[in-house]
Amino acid sequence: MPQPLVVNGAQLQCIFGAMPSNLVVTPEKRVTAGGQPAANIMDFKPNVNIMPFGMCTSMANPAVSAATAAAQGVLTPQPCIPVTTSPWVPGSPTVLIGNQPALNQGSSLMCTWAGKISVVNPGQMTVTVP
């Protein structure tokens, strides 16, 4: 079933993040939808494409586990520094942007600290891709 194509400014959420973040898509692909650069599965770089989600509550995050241990086991969130090392999955099976599968609203991204990042709002609702 077709899903909205994800573009620059799309709202993202991590299950361990305290607040949403926005996707940053650089314009070198020269494909736009809704007046914004369209994303592909390779738009996963931390602090380039994926911005922090406020405070992190994942115990897999060394900063959170150390702060929690120092607080005698009381969960102590720490600043979110996303660590994404692999592309979004699954992406569009038939639409390519910049020679990579287009990013659709059904795609997700994993953070090394066990967080699953999903697209809450794709940034536009006019263009859909499989």
C-alpha positions as CSV (number, residue, x, y, z in Angstrom):
1,M,0.0,0.0,0.0
2,P,1.4,3.4,-0.9
3,Q,2.7,5.6,1.9
4,P,3.7,9.3,1.9
5,L,7.2,10.1,0.7
6,V,9.3,11.5,3.5
7,V,10.9,14.9,3.0
8,N,13.1,17.5,4.7
9,G,11.6,18.6,8.0
10,A,9.7,15.3,8.6
11,Q,8.9,14.8,12.3
12,L,10.7,11.8,13.8
13,Q,10.3,10.1,17.2
14,C,12.6,7.6,19.0
15,I,11.0,5.3,21.6
16,F,13.6,6.4,24.1
17,G,13.6,10.1,23.3
18,A,11.8,12.6,25.3
19,M,10.8,14.8,22.4
20,P,10.4,14.6,18.6
21,S,13.1,15.7,16.2
22,N,13.1,16.8,12.5
23,L,14.8,15.0,9.6
24,V,17.3,17.0,7.7
25,V,17.6,16.1,4.0
26,T,20.4,17.8,2.0
27,P,19.3,19.0,-1.4
28,E,22.0,17.3,-3.6
29,K,19.5,14.7,-4.8
30,R,17.6,17.4,-6.6
31,V,14.2,15.7,-6.1
32,T,11.5,17.5,-4.2
33,A,8.0,16.9,-3.0
34,G,5.9,19.5,-1.4
35,G,8.6,22.0,-2.0
36,Q,11.2,20.1,0.2
37,P,14.1,17.8,-0.7
38,A,12.9,14.2,-0.7
39,A,14.7,11.6,1.5
40,N,16.1,8.2,0.7
41,I,17.2,5.3,3.0
42,M,20.7,6.7,3.2
43,D,19.6,9.8,5.1
44,F,20.5,8.3,8.5
45,K,23.7,10.1,9.6
46,P,23.6,11.3,13.2
47,N,23.7,15.1,13.7
48,V,23.6,15.5,9.9
49,N,20.2,13.9,9.0
50,I,19.1,12.7,12.5
51,M,19.1,15.3,15.2
52,P,18.8,14.6,19.0
53,F,15.5,13.7,20.6
54,G,16.0,15.7,23.8
55,M,16.8,13.4,26.7
56,C,17.4,9.6,26.3
57,T,16.0,7.0,28.7
58,S,17.6,3.9,27.2
59,M,19.7,1.9,29.6
60,A,21.7,0.7,26.6
61,N,23.1,4.2,26.3
62,P,26.3,4.3,28.4
63,A,25.6,7.8,29.6
64,V,22.2,6.9,30.9
65,S,23.3,3.7,32.6
66,A,26.3,5.5,34.3
67,A,24.0,8.3,35.5
68,T,21.4,5.8,36.7
69,A,24.1,3.8,38.6
70,A,25.4,7.0,40.2
71,A,21.8,7.8,41.3
72,Q,21.5,4.4,43.0
73,G,19.3,2.9,40.4
74,V,16.9,5.8,39.8
75,L,16.6,6.2,36.0
76,T,18.5,9.4,35.1
77,P,17.9,10.5,31.5
78,Q,20.9,12.0,29.7
79,P,21.1,14.1,26.5
80,C,20.2,12.1,23.4
81,I,23.1,11.7,21.0
82,P,21.7,9.4,18.2
83,V,24.0,6.7,17.1
84,T,22.6,5.4,13.8
85,T,24.9,3.2,11.8
86,S,22.8,1.6,9.1
87,P,20.2,2.8,6.6
88,W,16.4,3.2,7.1
89,V,14.4,0.0,6.4
90,P,12.7,-1.0,4.3
91,G,12.3,2.0,2.0
92,S,10.4,2.0,-1.2
93,P,11.0,-1.2,-3.3
94,T,10.4,0.5,-6.6
95,V,11.1,4.2,-6.3
96,L,14.7,5.5,-6.3
97,I,15.9,8.9,-5.2
98,G,19.6,9.5,-5.7
99,N,20.0,5.8,-6.8
100,Q,18.7,4.6,-3.4
101,P,15.3,3.5,-2.3
102,A,13.0,6.4,-1.4
103,L,12.1,6.8,2.3
104,N,8.4,6.3,3.0
105,Q,6.5,6.8,6.2
106,G,6.5,3.1,7.0
107,S,10.3,3.0,7.2
108,S,12.2,2.9,10.6
109,L,15.7,3.3,11.8
110,M,17.5,1.7,14.7
111,C,19.8,3.5,17.1
112,T,22.8,1.6,18.6
113,W,21.3,2.4,22.1
114,A,18.3,0.2,21.3
115,G,15.9,3.0,20.2
116,K,13.6,2.5,17.2
117,I,13.2,5.8,15.3
118,S,10.0,6.2,13.2
119,V,8.4,8.9,11.0
120,V,5.5,10.6,12.8
121,N,4.8,13.1,10.1
122,P,6.4,12.7,6.6
123,G,6.6,16.5,6.0
124,Q,4.2,16.3,3.0
125,M,1.1,14.3,2.1
126,T,0.7,14.8,-1.6
127,V,3.3,12.3,-3.0
128,T,3.1,8.6,-2.1
129,V,5.4,5.8,-2.9
130,P,5.1,2.0,-2.3
